[in-house]
Amino acid sequence: MSTILLVGLLSACGSDDKASADKEETNKEETTKEQKSDVYSGKELEKYNAYVELSNAVNMEFLEAQSQYFQDYSDENGKYKKPSNDNYPPIRAVGLTTNALEDANKYLDKSPSFAADKEAAKLVKDLDKDSKTLTELDNYYRSKGYIDDNFKKGETLHNDFLKSSETTNKDIKAFNEKMSKLIDKQQEAAAKEMKDAGELTVYNVNNFITQAEKLITTLESQGINASNVLDTDLAAYEDVYNQFTKSYDELIKASKDEKQLKKEELTEDDLSSIINSANTTKADASSLLNRLKKKEAISQADIESPSFINTVEGTPERLMESYNKLVDDYNTFINSPF
């Protein structure tokens, strides 16, 4: 699950001429609108974004690091497997997860309360322990500590990580389920407000990102990454892909609708970064579909280079990379003083 971080969509775009109206009256109107709005703002938005960042980090970084570790250091029964020939597979860093944990932890006991608070608290505790274990394992192999103790510490850390991962994965699933409902509700509320306000161009941008997110979610729900990409349910992916391409076509059409752009005080240039990112995301989603249809597995050399896998065409990691860039450009766009 990877999502849009900012949902304060209304009044994100507009010219400075509108600011010439009486400031006090404007503030009153905005306050009234916020009171009636189901879209988060203020402290609610800050907490929501922190939880979304945690969700993003867990699903796009931590789970992949966990999966790659067990693939490299476990046998078919999950038991510890010693590296051979003094060459140990690299252990993926989880810096995004660590940062997200710190941010989310600030809001766990703060108002307003969210339906995901209980699940977030459990997950923060789990991930704090597991991320430290991964770091300790990384340090152990980098320093060649196994020479000193004949892999004893490596095996102990492995068994600890294996046991804790059972709890962590259950808590990730519970957190994802709560966040999915929360995110869907926010996106629906934001879309309604955009339509009601006549911001149809921004609505089409948001809809495209939502459909792209559904592609990502389809892959994540199946536990798909570069190493098992051909296990993807092709029919499920293609079904979501068709809606995704439809939203892409609608976005491109909207970006060229001069009459509507003028109503929203936008130009094609204002949308250039969004459109560029949308093109890249569309291309990466299409490349992945093409790989699935042709049943082309990703080379072992690419799989064993986790730092570069997001550059390999037709991988879930590359699609995630382009999607995240799209989200970043969108968040910049809606907060730009056009």
Secondary structure by P-SEA (a helix, b strand, c coil): ccccccccccccccccccccccaaaaaaaaaaaaaacccccaaaaaaaaaaaaaaaaaaccaaaaaaaaaaccccccccccccccccccbbbbaaaaaaaaaaaaacccccccccaaaaaaaaaaaaaaaaaaaaaaaaaaaacccccccaaaaaaaaaaaaaaaaaaaaaaaaaaaaaaaaaaaaaaaaaaaaaaacaaaaaaaaaaaaaaaaaaaaaaaaccccccccccaaaaaaaaaaaaaaaaaaaaaaaaaaaaaaaaccccccaaaaaaaaaaaaaaaaaaaaaaaacccccaaaaacccccccccccaaaaaaaaaaaaaaaaaaaaccc
